[in-house]
Amino acid sequence: MSDPIAERWRAVRAERRAALIAFFTAGYPTPAGFLEAVRRAAAAGADVIEIGVPFSDPLADGPTIQRSTQAALEQGITPARVLALVREAALPVPVVLMTYLNPVLAYHGGAARFGADAAAAGAAGILLTDAPAGADPGVEAAIATSPLTLIRLVAPTTSDVRLADAVRGAGGFIYLISRLGVTGVRADAPPDLETQVRRVRAVTLLPIAVGFGIGTPEQARAAARCADGVVVGSALVDTLGTGGPAAVEALVRELAGAVRAGGRVA
């Protein structure tokens, strides 16, 4: 079975550049607005679309994504509705679902059914924000037997001893959290980002994508010089809320140009 995420990364590497991963909260600001935004983002140069599953207790998310999550929940966006939106979007680039463990466990049929239904809807991968490697072997096994690729998160605080275990069983790419704290745009990229990337690269052959705090083309360009991919979330969600899908498309074009100019040779 083909792996859409791996295929996309092979294409990115052939172009000798970094990938742009664009995050959106499912159903925000409205289901129709969300669909238009993700389609425009894919057309404007996003290599992967990451879709957040709204959850009532988003511990890793900052104010921008928390507000978008609450707005989506108030419109009745459930995990099943998220999968329906993924199917309706029919995006030409890989879709990665970013969620917490609870919505997966609470899904009718549990993790195995969620994985099967998500893949059938068109998702290629899943990222479980609050489930580090080994925390829930049952869920990991259920995802592993589904067509979804399980993507691992690595934090700046992950010790050298733990690092190899933290990426075990991962596929697609490694999501490197660039700084401590919650999601949200920051003024600059972390000064030790290159060191963090090198540390993770020493224990995996998978591409490394950097997220949390990257929101401007300048920051994306800087991250692309050392990482294989750049994740932008809060800046896009905020732009969608204030300027609509057209503004999102413009920002994605700028970000896509920035990661292509970053100079990374993967």
C-alpha positions as CSV (number, residue, x, y, z in Angstrom):
1,M,0.0,0.0,0.0
2,S,1.4,3.4,-0.9
3,D,2.2,6.0,1.8
4,P,1.0,9.4,0.7
5,I,3.2,11.2,3.3
6,A,6.3,9.4,2.3
7,E,5.5,10.0,-1.4
8,R,5.1,13.7,-0.7
9,W,8.4,13.9,1.1
10,R,10.2,12.2,-1.7
11,A,8.9,14.8,-4.1
12,V,9.9,17.6,-1.7
13,R,13.4,16.2,-1.3
14,A,13.7,15.8,-5.1
15,E,13.2,19.6,-5.2
16,R,15.9,20.0,-2.6
17,R,13.8,22.1,-0.2
18,A,11.8,21.8,3.0
19,A,8.1,21.0,3.2
20,L,5.3,23.3,4.4
21,I,2.7,21.8,6.8
22,A,-0.3,24.0,7.3
23,F,-2.6,23.5,10.3
24,F,-6.3,24.3,10.5
25,T,-9.0,23.5,13.1
26,A,-11.7,21.4,11.6
27,G,-14.9,23.3,11.0
28,Y,-13.4,26.8,11.9
29,P,-14.6,29.4,11.3
30,T,-17.5,27.5,9.7
31,P,-17.5,24.2,7.9
32,A,-17.8,26.0,4.5
33,G,-15.0,28.5,5.5
34,F,-12.8,25.6,6.6
35,L,-13.2,23.7,3.4
36,E,-12.4,26.7,1.3
37,A,-9.4,27.5,3.4
38,V,-7.8,24.1,3.2
39,R,-8.4,23.8,-0.5
40,R,-6.8,27.2,-1.1
41,A,-3.9,26.3,1.2
42,A,-3.2,23.1,-0.8
43,A,-3.4,25.0,-4.1
44,A,-1.1,27.8,-2.7
45,G,1.8,25.5,-1.9
46,A,1.1,23.6,1.4
47,D,2.7,20.1,1.1
48,V,0.7,18.6,4.0
49,I,-2.6,19.8,5.6
50,E,-2.8,19.1,9.3
51,I,-6.3,19.1,10.7
52,G,-7.0,19.6,14.3
53,V,-9.9,17.6,15.8
54,P,-11.8,19.9,18.2
55,F,-11.6,18.8,21.8
56,S,-12.9,20.5,24.9
57,D,-9.6,20.3,26.8
58,P,-6.8,21.3,24.4
59,L,-3.9,21.4,26.8
60,A,-1.2,21.8,24.2
61,D,-2.9,24.7,22.4
62,G,-2.5,28.4,22.9
63,P,-5.3,31.0,22.9
64,T,-5.7,31.2,19.1
65,I,-6.3,27.5,18.6
66,Q,-8.3,27.2,21.8
67,R,-10.7,29.9,20.5
68,S,-11.0,28.2,17.1
69,T,-11.6,24.8,18.8
70,Q,-14.4,26.3,21.0
71,A,-16.0,27.9,18.0
72,A,-16.0,24.6,16.1
73,L,-17.4,22.7,19.1
74,E,-20.2,25.2,19.4
75,Q,-21.1,24.5,15.8
76,G,-21.4,20.8,16.5
77,I,-18.1,19.6,15.1
78,T,-17.5,16.1,16.4
79,P,-14.8,13.6,15.4
80,A,-17.3,12.0,13.0
81,R,-18.0,15.4,11.4
82,V,-14.3,16.0,11.1
83,L,-13.9,12.8,9.0
84,A,-16.9,13.9,6.9
85,L,-15.2,17.2,6.2
86,V,-11.9,15.5,5.3
87,R,-13.8,13.4,2.8
88,E,-15.6,16.4,1.4
89,A,-12.4,18.4,1.1
90,A,-10.8,15.7,-1.1
91,L,-7.5,17.4,-0.9
92,P,-4.7,16.7,-3.4
93,V,-2.0,16.6,-0.6
94,P,-1.7,14.3,2.4
95,V,-4.0,15.0,5.4
96,V,-2.7,14.5,8.9
97,L,-5.2,14.5,11.8
98,M,-3.9,16.1,15.0
99,T,-5.9,15.1,18.0
100,Y,-5.8,14.2,21.7
101,L,-6.3,10.7,22.9
102,N,-9.8,11.2,24.4
103,P,-11.7,11.8,21.1
104,V,-10.1,8.7,19.6
105,L,-11.0,6.5,22.6
106,A,-14.5,7.9,22.7
107,Y,-15.1,7.3,19.0
108,H,-17.8,4.7,18.3
109,G,-15.8,1.5,17.9
110,G,-12.7,2.9,19.6
111,A,-9.2,3.6,18.1
112,A,-9.3,0.8,15.6
113,R,-12.6,2.0,14.1
114,F,-11.3,5.6,14.2
115,G,-8.2,4.7,12.3
116,A,-10.1,2.7,9.6
117,D,-12.8,5.4,9.2
118,A,-10.2,8.2,9.1
119,A,-8.2,6.4,6.3
120,A,-11.4,5.7,4.4
121,A,-12.3,9.5,4.6
122,G,-8.9,10.4,3.1
123,A,-6.6,11.0,6.0
124,A,-3.0,9.7,5.7
125,G,-1.7,10.1,9.2
126,I,-2.5,10.8,12.8
127,L,-0.6,12.7,15.5
128,L,-1.7,12.0,19.1
129,T,-0.7,15.1,21.1
130,D,-1.0,13.7,24.6
131,A,0.1,10.1,23.9
132,P,3.9,9.8,24.0
133,A,5.4,6.6,22.7
134,G,4.5,3.7,25.0
135,A,1.9,5.5,26.9
136,D,-1.0,3.5,25.5
137,P,0.1,0.3,23.7
138,G,-3.4,-0.6,22.8
139,V,-4.1,2.6,20.9
140,E,-0.7,2.4,19.2
141,A,-1.4,-1.2,18.1
142,A,-4.9,-0.2,16.8
143,I,-3.4,2.6,14.8
144,A,-0.5,0.4,13.5
145,T,-3.0,-2.1,12.1
146,S,-5.0,0.7,10.3
147,P,-3.9,2.4,7.1
148,L,-3.0,5.6,9.0
149,T,0.7,6.5,9.6
150,L,1.4,7.2,13.3
151,I,3.5,10.4,13.6
152,R,5.5,11.1,16.8
153,L,6.0,14.3,18.7
154,V,9.4,15.1,20.3
155,A,9.7,17.8,22.9
156,P,12.8,19.9,23.7
157,T,12.8,18.3,27.1
158,T,13.0,14.8,25.8
159,S,16.2,13.4,27.2
160,D,18.9,11.7,25.1
161,V,18.1,8.5,26.9
162,R,14.4,8.7,26.0
163,L,14.8,10.0,22.5
164,A,15.3,6.7,20.7
165,D,12.2,5.3,22.4
166,A,10.2,8.5,21.7
167,V,10.5,7.9,17.9
168,R,10.1,4.1,17.9
169,G,7.2,3.0,15.7
170,A,6.9,6.4,14.1
171,G,6.2,6.9,10.4
172,G,5.8,9.8,8.0
173,F,7.9,12.4,9.8
174,I,8.9,13.5,13.3
175,Y,7.1,16.5,14.7
176,L,9.7,18.4,16.7
177,I,8.2,20.9,19.2
178,S,10.6,23.8,18.8
179,R,10.0,25.3,22.3
180,L,8.4,24.8,25.7
181,G,4.8,25.9,26.2
182,V,1.7,25.9,24.1
183,T,1.1,26.6,20.4
184,G,1.1,30.3,19.3
185,V,3.2,32.7,17.2
186,R,6.4,33.9,18.8
187,A,8.7,36.8,17.9
188,D,11.6,34.7,16.7
189,A,12.8,31.1,16.1
190,P,14.5,29.3,19.1
191,P,18.2,30.0,19.1
192,D,19.0,26.3,19.7
193,L,16.8,25.0,16.9
194,E,19.6,23.6,14.8
195,T,21.0,21.8,17.8
196,Q,17.6,20.3,18.5
197,V,17.2,19.1,15.0
198,R,20.6,17.5,14.9
199,R,19.8,15.7,18.1
200,V,16.7,14.1,16.7
201,R,18.3,13.4,13.3
202,A,20.9,11.2,15.2
203,V,18.2,8.7,16.1
204,T,15.9,8.6,13.1
205,L,16.0,8.5,9.3
206,L,12.5,10.1,9.1
207,P,12.1,13.8,8.0
208,I,12.0,16.3,10.9
209,A,9.3,19.0,10.9
210,V,9.5,21.9,13.3
211,G,6.4,23.4,14.8
212,F,5.1,25.6,17.7
213,G,5.8,29.3,17.4
214,I,6.5,29.6,13.7
215,G,4.2,32.1,12.1
216,T,6.0,34.4,9.7
217,P,7.8,33.8,6.4
218,E,11.1,34.9,8.0
219,Q,10.7,32.3,10.8
220,A,9.7,29.6,8.3
221,R,12.8,30.4,6.1
222,A,15.1,30.2,9.2
223,A,13.6,26.9,10.3
224,A,13.8,25.4,6.8
225,R,17.6,25.9,6.8
226,C,18.0,23.1,9.3
227,A,14.7,21.1,9.3
228,D,13.0,19.0,6.6
229,G,9.6,20.6,7.2
230,V,8.0,23.6,8.9
231,V,4.6,23.5,10.6
232,V,2.5,26.7,10.8
233,G,-0.7,26.7,12.7
234,S,-1.8,29.6,14.9
235,A,-0.8,32.2,12.4
236,L,-3.0,30.5,9.7
237,V,-5.9,30.0,12.1
238,D,-5.7,33.7,13.2
239,T,-5.5,34.8,9.6
240,L,-8.5,32.7,8.7
241,G,-10.5,34.2,11.5
242,T,-9.7,37.8,10.6
243,G,-9.2,37.8,6.9
244,G,-11.0,34.7,5.6
245,P,-9.8,32.0,3.1
246,A,-8.4,34.6,0.6
247,A,-6.0,35.9,3.3
248,V,-5.0,32.3,4.2
249,E,-4.1,31.6,0.6
250,A,-1.9,34.7,0.4
251,L,-0.1,33.8,3.6
252,V,0.4,30.2,2.5
253,R,2.0,31.4,-0.7
254,E,4.4,33.6,1.3
255,L,5.2,30.7,3.6
256,A,5.7,28.3,0.8
257,G,8.0,30.6,-0.9
258,A,10.0,31.1,2.3
259,V,10.5,27.3,2.9
260,R,11.6,26.9,-0.7
261,A,14.1,29.7,-0.2
262,G,15.4,28.2,3.0
263,G,18.2,26.3,1.3
264,R,17.7,23.0,3.0
265,V,19.1,20.1,1.0
266,A,17.3,17.0,2.3
